[in-house]
């Protein structure tokens, strides 16, 4: 009986209806995930008035969901290596949809915070597993592009949130934004029916016939009779966190974590406080929400363009450029600009923060071998959530200090410079290792050749 490495089949496959199904299902789930994450920024001005919250209290309340996301990433990333990514995605989806719906019934800030924490658990679990699943099935030549297109659903969720907020908040109140989050559960049967399980998980579980059927959807021309399927780079189910630091991956792991921290700090500082900052600067609630819409629209453009550029150059190079451009655009937001220029800066800020977050996930998925991929993405996302928690708290502290508008945005821009330096170190170190003959056969060098 001959053997066949499924990674070779996947890497060299043509884009088929199967890939399209995986991409649009994961993108759809991330639309709802993004809606849930940006909903707080949309309702924040209304909630501060409704519950008479101080800026510091509002910042702390916004961090509850992000605490949940941190724990969700730590829990569901490694858990999916054990129970399968499809189950991990489905559980996370149900969890955050129900918890967000229940947030609309909250009578006090404490109740609201509890529901937001639970919703954050689900959001933090869905992201790393969706990225890992799409990355596993995407053909190698278009992997970054497909992952970026899939993850642009996250930004579309922010666009949807801002658009609904402009219409629903004045008419139906802040609760209606949370009640709407239950509607996506209608697609759960489709997700359970059409979304494939990880082929690596199927092989580990001895489900070889299911794995063969999945491969034939990607490559119908294959003759798999009398063929034993194997997958290179795999080991037993589950992966301890310490494996992320083995085989020369320590520096890369730390640089990835630092860049995640800085990027998510910027994303959630802007996502939570941009409408309120603009409202305080004299813009109406509708105009302030339109800035949030522009921010997420930029995220869509940045993610797709970044994925395309990453496949043609390298993801780290693109991310360094994105972080540098994001630092400049965010810093300029605090200065008086004509309205068209202000919208342009916000779109660029969204493209280079939200869009770069998506590229970070794709870069992380390519850096770690398959056996620890979900664990690697889960831990990077979880550490990044510390930055996400700091973002709303930082914004609340800056608002309470009553600093000039330009100072707020200058502070928000500093993490972009730190992240650019971190990715620069990552790129230089692993490019050097890839070029070293003595290290050419080591796993980090293989990853480095793809990343550099």
C-alpha positions in Angstrom: 0.0 0.0 0.0 1.4 3.4 -1.0 1.4 6.4 1.3 0.4 10.0 0.5 1.1 13.1 2.5 -2.1 15.1 2.7 -0.1 18.3 3.1 1.2 17.9 -0.4 -2.3 17.5 -1.8 -3.6 20.5 0.1 -0.6 22.7 -0.8 -0.8 22.0 -4.5 -4.6 21.8 -4.9 -6.5 24.2 -7.2 -9.1 26.5 -5.7 -12.4 24.5 -5.7 -15.9 24.9 -4.4 -14.7 23.1 -1.2 -12.3 26.0 -0.5 -14.9 28.5 -1.3 -17.3 26.8 1.2 -14.7 26.8 4.0 -13.8 30.4 3.3 -17.3 31.9 3.2 -18.5 29.9 6.3 -15.5 31.0 8.4 -15.9 34.6 7.0 -19.6 34.6 7.9 -18.8 33.5 11.5 -16.2 36.2 11.8 -18.7 38.8 10.6 -20.8 38.0 13.7 -17.7 37.8 15.8 -16.6 41.2 14.7 -20.1 42.6 15.3 -19.9 41.4 18.8 -16.5 42.9 19.4 -17.3 46.3 18.0 -20.7 46.6 19.5 -19.4 48.2 22.8 -17.8 51.1 21.0 -21.0 51.7 19.1 -23.2 51.8 22.2 -20.6 53.4 24.6 -21.8 57.1 24.3 -25.4 55.9 25.0 -24.3 53.6 27.9 -22.3 56.3 29.6 -25.3 58.5 29.6 -27.7 55.7 30.6 -25.8 54.4 33.6 -23.9 57.7 34.3 -20.5 56.0 33.9 -17.2 57.9 34.3 -14.6 57.4 31.6 -12.6 55.1 33.8 -15.7 53.0 34.6 -16.6 52.8 30.9 -13.1 51.7 30.1 -13.2 49.0 32.7 -16.6 47.8 31.5 -15.3 47.6 27.9 -12.5 45.4 29.1 -14.7 42.6 30.5 -15.3 41.1 27.1 -11.6 41.3 26.3 -10.7 39.5 29.6 -13.1 36.8 28.4 -11.4 36.8 24.9 -8.0 36.3 26.6 -9.2 33.2 28.5 -11.2 32.0 25.5 -8.1 32.0 23.3 -6.0 30.2 26.0 -8.8 27.6 26.5 -10.2 27.0 23.0 -7.0 27.0 21.0 -5.4 24.0 22.8 -8.8 22.4 23.3 -9.5 22.4 19.6 -6.3 20.4 19.1 -8.0 17.7 21.2 -11.7 17.8 20.2 -11.4 19.1 16.7 -11.5 22.6 15.2 -15.1 22.2 14.0 -16.4 21.5 17.5 -14.3 24.3 18.9 -15.7 26.8 16.4 -19.3 25.7 16.9 -19.1 25.9 20.7 -17.5 29.3 20.6 -20.1 30.6 18.1 -23.1 29.5 20.3 -21.5 30.8 23.4 -20.8 34.4 22.2 -24.1 34.7 20.4 -26.2 33.7 23.4 -24.2 35.8 25.8 -24.4 38.9 23.6 -28.2 38.4 23.3 -28.5 38.2 27.1 -26.4 41.4 27.4 -29.5 43.3 26.2 -31.4 42.3 29.3 -28.7 43.6 31.7 -30.2 46.0 34.3 -26.9 47.0 35.9 -23.3 47.5 34.7 -22.3 44.4 36.8 -24.8 42.2 35.0 -23.7 43.7 31.7 -20.1 43.0 32.5 -20.7 39.3 33.3 -22.5 38.7 30.0 -19.8 40.5 28.1 -17.1 38.3 29.8 -18.9 35.2 28.7 -19.4 36.5 25.2 -15.7 37.2 25.1 -14.9 33.6 25.9 -16.6 32.6 22.7 -15.1 35.3 20.6 -11.7 34.5 21.8 -12.2 30.8 21.0 -13.6 31.3 17.5 -10.8 33.5 16.0 -7.8 31.2 16.4 -9.7 28.1 15.3 -11.2 29.7 12.2 -7.8 30.9 11.1 -6.1 27.6 11.8 -8.8 25.7 9.8 -8.7 28.0 6.8 -4.9 28.0 6.9 -4.9 24.2 6.9 -7.1 23.8 3.8 -5.8 26.8 1.8 -3.5 26.0 -1.2 0.0 27.2 -0.5 0.3 29.7 -3.3 -2.7 31.7 -2.2 -2.8 30.9 1.6 -2.2 34.4 2.9 -4.7 35.9 0.5 -7.5 33.4 1.4 -6.9 33.7 5.1 -7.0 37.5 4.8 -10.2 37.4 2.8 -11.7 35.1 5.3 -10.7 37.2 8.2 -11.9 40.4 6.6 -15.3 39.2 7.7 -14.2 40.4 11.2 -14.0 44.0 9.8 -17.3 43.6 7.9 -18.8 42.8 11.3 -17.6 46.2 12.5 -19.1 47.8 9.4 -22.4 46.0 10.1 -22.3 47.1 13.7 -21.7 50.7 13.0 -24.3 50.8 10.2 -27.0 49.2 12.4 -26.0 51.5 15.2 -26.7 54.6 13.1 -30.2 53.3 12.3 -31.2 51.4 15.4 -29.7 53.3 18.4 -31.9 56.5 17.9 -35.0 54.4 17.2 -34.9 51.3 19.4 -32.3 51.9 22.1 -29.0 50.3 22.9 -30.6 47.0 23.9 -31.7 46.3 20.3 -28.1 46.1 19.2 -27.5 43.1 21.5 -30.8 41.4 20.8 -29.9 41.3 17.1 -26.9 39.1 17.9 -29.2 36.1 18.4 -30.2 36.1 14.7 -26.9 34.5 13.4 -27.7 31.3 15.4 -30.1 30.4 12.5 -27.0 29.4 10.4 -25.7 27.0 13.0 -27.2 23.9 11.2 -25.4 25.0 8.0 -22.1 25.3 9.9 -22.5 21.9 11.4 -23.4 20.4 8.0 -21.0 22.1 5.7 -17.9 23.1 7.7 -15.3 20.4 7.4 -13.3 19.0 10.3 -9.5 19.4 10.3 -8.0 16.6 8.1 -5.2 16.2 10.6 -7.7 15.7 13.4 -9.6 13.1 11.3 -6.3 11.1 10.7 -5.5 11.2 14.4 -8.9 9.9 15.3 -8.6 7.1 12.7 -11.3 8.5 10.5 -9.4 7.7 7.3 -12.5 7.3 5.1 -13.7 10.8 6.0 -10.2 12.2 5.4 -10.2 10.6 1.9 -13.6 12.0 1.1 -12.4 15.5 2.2 -9.3 15.3 0.0 -11.3 14.2 -3.0 -13.4 17.4 -2.7 -10.2 19.4 -3.1 -8.6 17.1 -5.7 -11.2 15.0 -7.5 -8.6 13.6 -9.9 -6.8 11.7 -7.1 -6.9 7.9 -7.0 -6.8 7.1 -3.3 -7.5 3.3 -3.6 -4.9 1.3 -1.7 -3.4 4.5 -0.3 -2.5 5.2 3.3 -2.9 8.9 4.2 -0.2 10.5 6.4 0.5 14.0 7.5 3.9 15.3 8.0 4.7 17.5 11.0 2.0 15.9 13.3 2.1 14.2 16.6 -0.4 13.2 19.2 -3.5 15.2 19.9 -2.9 18.3 22.0 0.3 20.4 22.4 1.7 21.9 25.5 2.5 25.6 25.5 6.2 24.9 26.1 6.4 23.4 22.5 6.1 26.9 21.2 9.6 27.7 22.5 11.3 24.5 21.2 13.4 24.1 18.1 14.6 27.7 18.0 11.1 29.2 18.1 11.6 31.2 21.4 12.5 34.6 20.0 9.9 34.3 17.2 7.2 33.4 19.8 8.1 36.4 21.9 8.2 38.8 19.0 4.8 37.5 17.8 3.3 38.0 21.2 4.7 41.5 21.5 3.3 42.5 18.1 -0.1 41.0 18.9 -0.1 42.9 22.2 0.6 46.3 20.5 -1.7 45.7 17.6 -4.7 44.7 19.6 -4.2 47.6 22.0 -4.5 49.9 19.1 -7.5 48.1 17.6 -9.5 48.1 20.8 -8.5 51.5 21.9 -9.8 52.9 18.6 -12.7 50.6 18.4 -13.9 51.4 21.9 -13.2 55.1 22.1 -13.2 56.6 18.6 -16.9 57.4 18.6 -16.7 58.9 22.1 -13.6 60.9 21.3 -15.2 62.3 18.2 -18.4 63.1 20.0 -16.4 64.9 22.6 -14.7 66.9 19.8 -18.1 68.2 18.7 -19.3 65.6 16.2 -22.8 64.2 16.4 -23.5 60.6 17.4 -24.3 59.7 13.8 -21.1 61.2 12.6 -19.1 59.5 15.3 -20.5 56.1 14.4 -19.7 56.8 10.7 -16.1 57.2 11.8 -16.3 53.7 13.3 -17.8 52.4 10.0 -14.9 54.0 8.1 -12.4 52.4 10.5 -13.7 48.9 9.8 -14.1 49.5 6.1 -10.4 50.3 6.1 -9.8 47.0 7.9 -11.5 45.1 5.1 -9.3 46.9 2.5 -6.2 46.5 4.5 -6.7 42.8 5.2 -7.3 41.8 1.5 -4.6 44.0 0.2 -2.2 42.8 2.8 -2.9 39.1 2.1 -2.3 39.7 -1.6 0.9 41.6 -0.9 2.0 38.9 1.6 1.7 36.1 -1.0 3.8 38.1 -3.4 6.5 39.5 -1.0 6.3 38.3 2.6 3.9 38.8 5.5 6.5 40.3 7.9 7.6 42.9 5.3 4.0 43.9 4.7 3.3 44.1 8.4 6.3 46.3 9.1 5.1 48.8 6.5 1.5 48.6 7.8 2.6 49.3 11.4 4.7 52.3 10.3 1.8 53.7 8.2 -0.7 53.0 11.0 1.5 54.9 13.5 1.6 58.0 11.3 -2.1 58.0 10.5 -3.3 57.5 14.1 -0.9 60.3 15.3 -2.4 62.7 12.6 -6.0 62.0 13.7 -5.7 64.4 16.6 -4.8 67.4 14.4 -7.4 69.6 12.7 -8.1 68.2 9.2 -10.7 68.8 6.5 -13.5 66.2 6.7 -12.3 64.2 3.6 -8.8 64.0 5.0 -10.1 62.9 8.4 -12.1 60.1 6.8 -9.0 59.1 4.8 -6.8 59.0 7.9 -9.4 56.8 9.7 -9.6 54.4 6.7 -5.8 54.1 6.7 -5.8 53.6 10.5 -8.3 50.8 10.1 -6.4 49.2 7.2 -3.2 49.2 9.2 -4.5 48.2 12.6 -7.4 45.9 12.0 -5.9 44.7 8.7 -2.6 44.0 10.3 -4.2 42.0 13.1 -5.5 39.7 10.4 -2.1 39.4 8.9 -0.6 38.6 12.3 -2.9 35.6 12.6 -1.9 34.4 9.1 1.8 34.9 9.9 1.5 33.0 13.1 -0.3 30.1 11.4 2.5 29.8 9.0 5.2 30.1 11.6 4.2 27.1 13.7 4.1 23.5 12.5 0.6 21.9 12.1 0.8 19.9 15.3 0.9 23.0 17.5 -0.7 25.5 15.2 -4.0 26.0 17.1 -2.0 26.2 20.4 0.4 28.8 18.9 -2.4 30.9 17.5 -4.4 30.6 20.7 -1.6 31.7 22.9 -0.6 34.6 20.6 -4.2 35.7 20.5 -4.5 35.3 24.3 -1.4 37.3 25.0 -2.6 39.9 22.5 -5.8 40.1 24.5 -3.9 41.6 27.3 -3.2 44.5 24.9 -6.9 44.5 24.0 -7.7 44.8 27.7 -5.3 47.7 28.1 -6.7 49.6 25.1 -10.1 50.5 26.6 -8.6 51.1 30.0 -6.0 53.4 28.5 -8.7 55.3 26.6 -10.8 55.8 29.7 -7.8 57.1 31.6 -6.9 59.5 28.9 -10.5 60.7 28.7 -10.6 61.2 32.5 -7.3 63.2 32.3 -9.1 65.6 29.9 -6.0 65.8 27.6 -6.1 67.6 24.3 -7.5 65.4 21.4 -4.1 65.2 19.7 -2.4 63.8 22.8 -4.9 60.9 23.0 -4.2 59.8 19.5 -0.4 60.3 19.9 -0.5 57.8 22.8 -2.6 55.4 20.8 0.0 55.6 18.0 3.1 54.6 20.1 2.3 50.8 20.2 2.4 50.8 16.4 6.1 51.8 16.4 6.9 49.1 19.0 5.1 46.5 16.9 7.0 47.5 13.7 10.3 47.0 15.6 9.2 43.6 16.9 8.2 42.3 13.5 11.4 43.7 12.1 13.4 41.7 14.6 11.4 38.6 13.8 12.0 39.0 10.1 15.7 39.6 10.3 16.4 36.8 12.8 14.5 34.1 10.9 15.7 35.2 7.5 19.3 34.9 8.9 18.6 31.5 10.3 17.0 30.3 7.0 20.2 31.4 5.2 22.5 29.6 7.6 23.5 26.2 6.2 23.8 24.6 9.6 20.2 25.5 10.4 18.7 25.0 7.1 17.1 21.6 8.0 15.6 22.8 11.3 11.9 23.5 11.6 12.3 27.2 12.3 14.3 27.6 9.1 11.5 26.0 7.1 9.1 28.4 8.6 11.5 31.2 8.0 11.8 30.5 4.3 8.1 31.0 4.0 8.0 34.1 6.3 11.1 35.9 5.1 
